[in-house]
């Protein structure tokens, strides 16, 4: 009987099969490595996305606080006297200064 592994007419076929199996094993290892790389990259991207979302939340909170503060300042500033009003009050005070009025009355 002929030896199937060492020669004969099946020798080249068996050799090609072994080569194909080796290539398939190499491809399987590459695919496994690619999958692992993809998974680790996806996890890294998810962590970065979470960090970005947290940063955006903090920025939105800060923006909201700034907006509230600005609205409060605007509301309070509307209650302040204007420069023209102060000038008018100063003129009235000067006109009705009790010391000057008394001095004018004594003359």
Secondary structure, DSSP 4 states (H G I P E B T S, - for coil): ---TTTSTTSHHHHHHHHHHHHHHHHHHHHHHHHHHHHHHHHHHHHHHHHHHHHHHHHHHHHHHHHHHHHHHHHHHHTTSPPHHHHHHHHHHHHHT-HHHHHHHHH-
